Amino acid sequence: MAARTKTAKDRPSYRCTECGWTTAKWLGRCPECQAWGTVEEFGGAPAVRTTAAGRVSTAALPIGQVDSRQAIARSTGVGELDRVLGGGLVPGAVVLLAGEPGVGKSTLLLDVAAKAASEDHRTLYVTAEESASQVRLRADRIRAIDDHLYLAAETDLSAVLGHLDAVKPSLLVLDSVQTVASPEIEGAPGGMAQVREVAGALIRASKERGMSTLLVGHVTKEGAIAGPRLLEHLVDVVLSFEGDRHARLRLVRGVKNRYGATDEVGCFELHDEGITGLADPSGLFLTRRDEPVPGTCLTVTLEGKRPLVAEVQALTVDSQIPSPRRTTSGLETSRVSMMLAVLEQRGRISSLGKRDIYSATVGGVKLSEPAADLAVALALASAASDTPLPKNLVAIGEVGLAGEVRRVTGVQRRLAEAHRLGFTHALVPTDPGKVPAGMKVTEVANMGDALRVLPRRSRVQAPQEESARR
């Protein structure tokens, strides 16, 4: 008797208990949510279905006849946020703002909600992490009170949708998407399935109503946005809110933007009265002195399209342990180690290997682009020789392992910003282009040329020569 062929009902099917992803075979790790051991058998394999053609909601038009006025952005009332968004919030757009706990996400969005509220544009602020009274206290502190700003404390998705029907807002702020749950979906709030359902429902409501939506998202310990990767694909704009909790500076970066560029950065200052935008934040990254100090050098970094003058500081002391310390703050440890190696091998500064070295930035700014290499190297050399660099000097350039100083992007914009702030001398790679009038620009091809700004006989060599004579 011939063996019976297995049908679709006989074949088992498997489903992820975390995100609901289904497959016809068992896997140890879910490809969707990357969870281990969550794929379990739950029934027959899903039947193959086909979708028949249906009625269209809107007829297709030539692209030249499509009305683009519906995508015109409306200002949020916060200039620095408008800069990152590309002019403001587009009706129907969904924005995801993610950042570490305590960085100031709720403070910023509450300020945006109050400034965007008007008689013609109501704003609904839904808090799922705090009580309404707690948010009211924060609103009083930062002066975010408006008659057209509505506040609700809800953790149920259906209740949030009910508030949308009652208030009919032009802007919805939800804090946060990981703490709201749908009663129709299994799992705890913040799970893969819940986050997907909540985000999907709010995105549909935003598109149908022409309502802008700001969602607050949590981050993992690695700094990535928590939840399924699909969440970032569904929303229109993804913003990253960065900043050291012990510093005043906060940066909003555009990671994804369907309505504008992603190379803009908004700068904010967090203080007791709330959070304010900084149109000229370079003052936070500088230390004003009457006389130059050894171990300090200034550079101009590009945050998006915005040039910012930042200060690099270095300190070297005699080590008391066999393995000297290498401590950095605001700088990449690997780049600092490379500059130490280049100074020792190409710059002939041999005293760095046996000393404790500390390097940092001022104001909590993080310098990760290679254009700060030259400033880091000069700060280290100045600290090693205990000799200050010339006053009003900025250094711009990438340093290679062969000791060459390479060109970087935006040199003219960097020099223009340094000249605007009163700096008169700059070290740059060769062929910098047009330079500001009245600014002395010195082109350097390698570290040997750059180190000539220091005195020829450094103070660190004096003890070595004296011990040699002994």
C-alpha positions as CSV (number, residue, x, y, z in Angstrom):
1,M,0.0,0.0,0.0
2,A,1.4,3.3,-1.1
3,A,2.4,5.8,1.7
4,R,0.0,8.6,2.2
5,T,1.3,12.0,1.1
6,K,1.4,14.6,3.9
7,T,-1.0,17.5,3.3
8,A,-0.7,21.1,4.7
9,K,-2.8,20.1,7.7
10,D,-0.5,17.2,8.5
11,R,2.7,19.3,8.4
12,P,3.6,21.0,11.7
13,S,4.1,24.8,11.8
14,Y,6.2,26.8,14.3
15,R,5.7,30.2,15.8
16,C,7.9,32.5,17.9
17,T,6.3,33.2,21.2
18,E,7.9,36.6,21.5
19,C,7.1,38.3,18.2
20,G,4.6,35.9,16.5
21,W,6.8,35.1,13.5
22,T,5.8,31.8,11.8
23,T,7.7,29.3,9.8
24,A,7.3,25.8,8.4
25,K,10.4,24.4,10.2
26,W,11.9,24.6,13.6
27,L,14.7,27.0,14.3
28,G,16.7,27.6,17.4
29,R,16.8,31.4,17.0
30,C,14.0,33.6,15.6
31,P,15.2,35.5,12.6
32,E,12.8,38.3,13.3
33,C,13.4,39.2,16.9
34,Q,16.8,37.4,17.4
35,A,15.5,35.6,20.5
36,W,16.8,32.1,21.3
37,G,14.5,29.1,22.2
38,T,11.3,30.9,21.5
39,V,10.2,29.0,18.3
40,E,7.6,26.4,19.2
41,E,5.2,24.1,17.3
42,F,1.6,25.3,17.4
43,G,-0.4,23.6,14.6
44,G,-0.6,22.9,10.9
45,A,1.4,24.9,8.4
46,P,-0.3,28.0,7.2
47,A,-2.2,27.5,4.0
48,V,-1.0,29.3,0.9
49,R,-3.3,32.2,0.1
50,T,-3.7,34.5,-2.8
51,T,-5.2,38.0,-2.8
52,A,-7.6,39.0,-5.5
53,A,-7.7,42.5,-6.9
54,G,-10.0,44.8,-5.0
55,R,-11.3,48.3,-5.1
56,V,-8.7,51.1,-5.0
57,S,-9.1,53.9,-2.4
58,T,-7.6,56.6,-4.6
59,A,-7.0,56.6,-8.3
60,A,-3.4,56.7,-9.5
61,L,-2.3,60.1,-10.9
62,P,0.6,61.4,-12.9
63,I,3.2,62.4,-10.4
64,G,3.1,66.0,-11.6
65,Q,-0.6,66.2,-10.6
66,V,-0.1,65.0,-7.0
67,D,-0.7,67.8,-4.4
68,S,2.5,68.3,-2.5
69,R,1.0,70.9,-0.1
70,Q,-0.1,68.1,2.2
71,A,3.6,67.4,3.0
72,I,4.5,71.0,4.0
73,A,6.1,71.0,7.5
74,R,4.7,73.0,10.4
75,S,7.1,74.4,12.9
76,T,7.3,72.8,16.3
77,G,8.2,76.1,18.0
78,V,11.7,74.8,18.8
79,G,14.2,76.0,16.2
80,E,16.9,73.4,16.9
81,L,14.4,70.5,16.5
82,D,13.0,72.0,13.3
83,R,16.6,72.1,12.0
84,V,16.9,68.3,12.5
85,L,13.4,67.5,11.1
86,G,14.0,69.6,8.0
87,G,11.7,72.5,8.8
88,G,9.2,71.0,11.3
89,L,6.6,68.2,11.6
90,V,4.8,67.1,8.4
91,P,1.0,66.2,8.9
92,G,0.8,62.4,9.3
93,A,4.4,61.9,10.0
94,V,5.5,59.6,12.8
95,V,8.7,60.4,14.6
96,L,10.6,58.1,17.0
97,L,12.8,59.8,19.5
98,A,15.2,57.4,21.4
99,G,17.7,58.1,24.1
100,E,19.1,56.9,27.4
101,P,17.0,57.3,30.7
102,G,17.3,60.7,32.2
103,V,18.8,62.4,29.1
104,G,15.8,64.8,28.8
105,K,13.5,63.2,26.3
106,S,10.3,63.9,28.2
107,T,11.4,67.4,29.0
108,L,12.1,68.2,25.4
109,L,8.8,66.7,24.1
110,L,6.7,68.4,26.8
111,D,8.2,71.7,25.7
112,V,7.5,70.9,22.1
113,A,3.9,69.9,22.9
114,A,3.3,73.2,24.6
115,K,4.9,75.4,21.9
116,A,3.1,73.6,19.1
117,A,-0.3,73.9,20.7
118,S,-2.7,76.6,19.4
119,E,-6.4,77.2,18.9
120,D,-6.3,75.5,15.5
121,H,-3.8,72.8,16.4
122,R,-4.5,70.9,19.6
123,T,-1.8,68.8,21.2
124,L,-2.4,65.6,23.1
125,Y,0.4,64.4,25.5
126,V,-0.1,60.8,26.7
127,T,2.2,59.6,29.5
128,A,2.4,55.9,30.2
129,E,5.4,56.1,32.5
130,E,4.3,58.9,34.9
131,S,1.2,60.1,36.5
132,A,-0.6,63.2,35.2
133,S,0.3,65.2,38.3
134,Q,4.0,64.4,37.8
135,V,3.9,65.7,34.3
136,R,2.0,68.8,35.5
137,L,4.8,69.6,37.9
138,R,7.4,69.3,35.2
139,A,5.2,71.6,33.0
140,D,5.1,74.2,35.7
141,R,8.8,74.1,36.1
142,I,9.6,74.5,32.4
143,R,6.6,76.8,31.8
144,A,4.9,74.4,29.3
145,I,1.3,75.3,30.2
146,D,-1.1,76.0,27.4
147,D,-4.9,75.8,27.2
148,H,-4.8,73.8,24.0
149,L,-2.4,71.2,25.4
150,Y,-4.3,68.1,26.7
151,L,-2.7,65.6,29.1
152,A,-3.7,62.0,29.7
153,A,-2.1,59.1,31.6
154,E,-2.9,55.8,29.9
155,T,-1.2,52.5,29.4
156,D,-4.0,50.9,27.3
157,L,-3.9,51.2,23.5
158,S,-7.6,51.3,23.1
159,A,-7.9,54.2,25.7
160,V,-5.2,56.1,23.7
161,L,-7.2,55.7,20.5
162,G,-10.3,56.9,22.4
163,H,-8.6,60.0,23.5
164,L,-7.7,60.7,19.8
165,D,-11.5,60.6,19.0
166,A,-12.3,62.9,21.8
167,V,-9.6,65.5,21.5
168,K,-8.9,65.3,17.8
169,P,-5.3,66.6,18.1
170,S,-3.0,67.8,15.4
171,L,0.0,66.5,17.4
172,L,0.2,63.4,19.6
173,V,3.1,62.8,22.0
174,L,3.3,59.3,23.5
175,D,5.8,58.6,26.3
176,S,6.7,55.9,25.7
177,V,5.8,53.3,23.0
178,Q,7.3,50.4,25.1
179,T,4.9,51.0,28.1
180,V,1.6,50.9,26.2
181,A,0.0,47.6,25.5
182,S,-3.0,46.3,23.5
183,P,-5.4,43.9,25.4
184,E,-5.9,41.9,22.2
185,I,-2.2,40.9,22.0
186,E,-0.6,38.4,24.3
187,G,2.6,39.4,26.1
188,A,3.8,42.0,28.5
189,P,4.2,45.7,27.5
190,G,7.5,46.3,25.7
191,G,7.5,42.8,24.1
192,M,8.1,42.4,20.4
193,A,4.5,41.7,19.5
194,Q,3.1,44.5,21.7
195,V,5.5,47.2,20.4
196,R,4.7,46.2,16.9
197,E,0.9,46.4,17.5
198,V,1.0,49.7,19.3
199,A,3.2,51.3,16.8
200,G,1.2,50.0,13.9
201,A,-2.1,51.2,15.3
202,L,-0.7,54.7,16.0
203,I,0.8,54.9,12.5
204,R,-2.5,54.0,10.9
205,A,-4.3,56.6,13.1
206,S,-1.7,59.3,12.1
207,K,-2.0,58.7,8.4
208,E,-5.8,58.6,8.5
209,R,-6.2,61.8,10.5
210,G,-3.2,63.7,9.1
211,M,-1.9,63.9,12.7
212,S,1.8,64.2,13.5
213,T,3.0,61.8,16.2
214,L,6.1,61.8,18.4
215,L,6.9,58.5,20.0
216,V,9.5,58.1,22.8
217,G,11.6,55.0,22.5
218,H,13.8,53.2,25.0
219,V,17.4,52.1,24.2
220,T,19.3,49.0,25.1
221,K,22.5,48.9,27.2
222,E,24.4,48.9,23.9
223,G,22.7,52.2,22.9
224,A,20.5,50.7,20.2
225,I,16.8,51.4,20.0
226,A,14.9,48.7,22.0
227,G,12.2,46.7,20.3
228,P,12.0,45.0,16.9
229,R,14.0,46.5,14.0
230,L,10.7,46.8,12.2
231,L,9.7,49.7,14.4
232,E,12.5,51.8,12.8
233,H,11.3,50.9,9.4
234,L,7.7,51.7,10.0
235,V,8.2,55.3,11.3
236,D,9.0,58.2,9.1
237,V,11.8,59.8,11.2
238,V,14.2,58.3,13.7
239,L,16.0,60.8,16.1
240,S,18.7,59.9,18.6
241,F,18.9,62.0,21.7
242,E,22.5,62.0,23.1
243,G,24.3,63.6,25.9
244,D,26.2,62.9,29.1
245,R,23.9,63.0,32.2
246,H,26.5,65.0,34.0
247,A,26.9,67.7,31.3
248,R,24.5,70.4,30.1
249,L,24.9,69.7,26.4
250,R,22.3,67.5,24.5
251,L,22.5,66.6,20.8
252,V,19.6,65.4,18.7
253,R,20.8,63.6,15.6
254,G,18.7,62.5,12.6
255,V,19.2,58.8,11.9
256,K,16.4,58.5,9.4
257,N,14.3,61.2,7.8
258,R,11.9,60.7,4.9
259,Y,11.2,64.4,4.7
260,G,14.7,65.9,5.0
261,A,18.4,65.3,5.3
262,T,19.9,63.1,8.0
263,D,23.2,65.1,8.4
264,E,21.7,67.8,10.7
265,V,22.3,68.0,14.4
266,G,20.3,70.0,17.0
267,C,22.1,71.4,20.1
268,F,20.3,71.9,23.4
269,E,21.3,72.9,26.9
270,L,19.6,71.2,29.8
271,H,19.2,73.2,33.0
272,D,16.9,73.6,36.0
273,E,14.3,75.6,34.1
274,G,14.0,73.1,31.3
275,I,15.8,72.7,28.0
276,T,16.6,75.4,25.5
277,G,18.1,75.3,22.0
278,L,21.6,76.5,21.4
279,A,22.0,78.4,18.1
280,D,25.7,78.9,18.9
281,P,26.9,76.1,21.2
282,S,30.7,76.6,20.7
283,G,30.9,78.5,24.0
284,L,30.2,75.3,25.9
285,F,33.2,73.5,24.5
286,L,35.8,76.2,25.2
287,T,37.7,77.5,28.2
288,R,38.4,81.2,28.2
289,R,41.9,82.0,29.4
290,D,44.1,85.1,29.4
291,E,47.2,83.0,28.7
292,P,47.6,79.6,26.9
293,V,48.1,76.5,29.0
294,P,50.3,73.5,28.1
295,G,48.4,70.4,26.9
296,T,45.5,72.3,25.3
297,C,44.6,72.6,21.6
298,L,41.5,73.7,19.8
299,T,39.9,72.1,16.7
300,V,36.7,72.5,14.7
301,T,34.5,69.5,14.4
302,L,31.5,69.0,12.1
303,E,28.3,67.8,13.7
304,G,26.2,67.2,10.6
305,K,26.6,70.4,8.6
306,R,27.3,72.5,11.7
307,P,30.9,73.4,12.6
308,L,31.7,73.5,16.3
309,V,34.9,74.7,17.9
310,A,36.0,72.2,20.6
311,E,38.9,72.1,23.0
312,V,41.1,69.0,23.5
313,Q,43.1,68.7,26.8
314,A,46.0,66.4,27.7
315,L,48.0,65.8,30.8
316,T,51.1,63.7,31.3
317,V,52.7,62.8,34.6
318,D,55.3,60.3,35.8
319,S,53.8,56.9,36.3
320,Q,54.0,55.2,39.6
321,I,53.1,51.7,38.3
322,P,54.8,49.4,35.7
323,S,52.0,49.8,33.2
324,P,51.2,53.5,32.7
325,R,47.6,54.6,32.6
326,R,45.8,55.7,29.5
327,T,42.6,57.5,30.3
328,T,40.3,59.3,27.9
329,S,37.0,61.2,28.2
330,G,35.1,62.3,25.1
331,L,37.8,60.9,22.8
332,E,38.1,57.5,21.2
333,T,40.8,55.5,23.1
334,S,42.0,53.8,19.9
335,R,42.6,57.1,18.2
336,V,44.5,58.5,21.1
337,S,46.6,55.4,21.2
338,M,47.4,55.8,17.5
339,M,48.4,59.5,18.0
340,L,50.7,58.4,20.8
341,A,52.4,55.8,18.6
342,V,52.7,58.4,15.7
343,L,54.3,61.0,18.1
344,E,56.8,58.5,19.4
345,Q,57.8,57.0,16.1
346,R,57.4,59.9,13.6
347,G,57.6,62.8,16.0
348,R,60.6,61.4,18.0
349,I,58.9,62.1,21.4
350,S,60.1,59.1,23.4
351,S,59.0,60.3,26.8
352,L,55.3,59.4,26.3
353,G,55.6,55.6,26.7
354,K,56.6,55.7,30.4
355,R,54.2,58.3,31.6
356,D,50.5,58.3,32.7
357,I,48.5,60.1,30.0
358,Y,45.0,61.7,30.5
359,S,43.1,63.2,27.6
360,A,39.6,64.7,27.5
361,T,37.3,67.2,25.8
362,V,35.6,70.3,27.4
363,G,31.9,70.5,27.9
364,G,31.0,66.9,27.4
365,V,31.4,66.9,23.6
366,K,32.5,63.7,21.9
367,L,35.0,63.9,19.2
368,S,35.0,60.8,17.0
369,E,35.8,62.1,13.5
370,P,39.4,61.9,12.2
371,A,39.6,65.6,11.7
372,A,40.5,66.0,15.4
373,D,43.6,63.9,15.1
374,L,46.0,66.8,14.6
375,A,44.6,68.6,17.6
376,V,44.9,65.5,19.8
377,A,48.5,65.0,18.7
378,L,49.5,68.6,19.3
379,A,47.8,68.6,22.8
380,L,49.7,65.4,23.7
381,A,53.0,66.9,22.4
382,S,52.4,70.2,24.3
383,A,51.7,68.3,27.5
384,A,54.8,66.2,27.1
385,S,57.0,69.3,26.6
386,D,55.1,71.4,29.2
387,T,55.0,74.1,26.5
388,P,51.8,75.9,25.5
389,L,50.7,76.2,21.9
390,P,50.4,79.7,20.4
391,K,47.3,81.6,21.4
392,N,44.2,81.6,19.1
393,L,45.4,78.5,17.3
394,V,43.1,75.8,15.8
395,A,44.3,72.5,14.3
396,I,42.4,70.6,11.7
397,G,43.4,67.4,10.0
398,E,43.6,63.6,10.0
399,V,46.9,62.0,10.9
400,G,48.0,58.8,9.3
401,L,50.3,56.1,10.7
402,A,53.0,57.3,8.4
403,G,52.8,60.7,10.1
404,E,51.2,62.4,7.1
405,V,48.4,65.0,7.7
406,R,45.5,64.2,5.4
407,R,42.8,66.4,4.0
408,V,39.3,66.3,5.6
409,T,35.9,67.5,4.4
410,G,34.5,71.0,5.1
411,V,37.8,72.8,5.7
412,Q,36.5,76.1,4.5
413,R,33.4,75.9,6.8
414,R,35.6,75.0,9.7
415,L,37.9,77.9,9.1
416,A,35.0,80.3,8.7
417,E,33.6,79.3,12.0
418,A,37.0,79.6,13.7
419,H,37.4,83.1,12.2
420,R,34.0,84.1,13.3
421,L,34.9,83.3,16.9
422,G,38.1,85.3,16.8
423,F,40.8,82.7,16.1
424,T,43.6,84.1,14.0
425,H,45.9,81.1,13.2
426,A,45.1,77.6,11.9
427,L,47.1,74.5,11.1
428,V,45.4,72.7,8.2
429,P,46.4,70.0,5.6
430,T,47.7,71.1,2.2
431,D,45.4,72.8,-0.3
432,P,42.7,74.0,2.1
433,G,41.0,76.2,-0.6
434,K,39.7,79.7,0.1
435,V,40.6,80.9,3.5
436,P,38.9,83.8,5.5
437,A,40.5,87.2,5.0
438,G,42.8,88.2,7.9
439,M,43.4,84.6,9.1
440,K,46.9,83.1,9.0
441,V,46.6,79.6,7.7
442,T,49.7,77.3,7.8
443,E,49.6,74.2,5.6
444,V,51.3,71.1,7.1
445,A,52.1,67.9,5.3
446,N,53.2,65.8,8.2
447,M,53.6,65.7,11.9
448,G,57.1,67.2,11.6
449,D,55.7,70.3,10.1
450,A,53.0,70.5,12.7
451,L,55.3,70.1,15.7
452,R,57.3,73.2,14.5
453,V,54.7,75.4,16.3
454,L,56.3,74.2,19.6
455,P,59.7,75.5,20.7
456,R,62.6,73.5,19.4
457,R,64.0,72.6,22.9
458,S,61.2,71.3,25.0
459,R,61.3,71.3,28.8
460,V,60.8,67.6,28.9
461,Q,64.2,67.1,27.2
462,A,66.1,69.2,29.8
463,P,65.9,66.6,32.6
464,Q,67.0,63.9,30.1
465,E,70.0,65.9,29.1
466,E,70.9,66.7,32.7
467,S,70.7,63.0,33.7
468,A,72.8,62.1,30.7
469,R,75.6,64.5,31.8
470,R,75.5,62.9,35.2
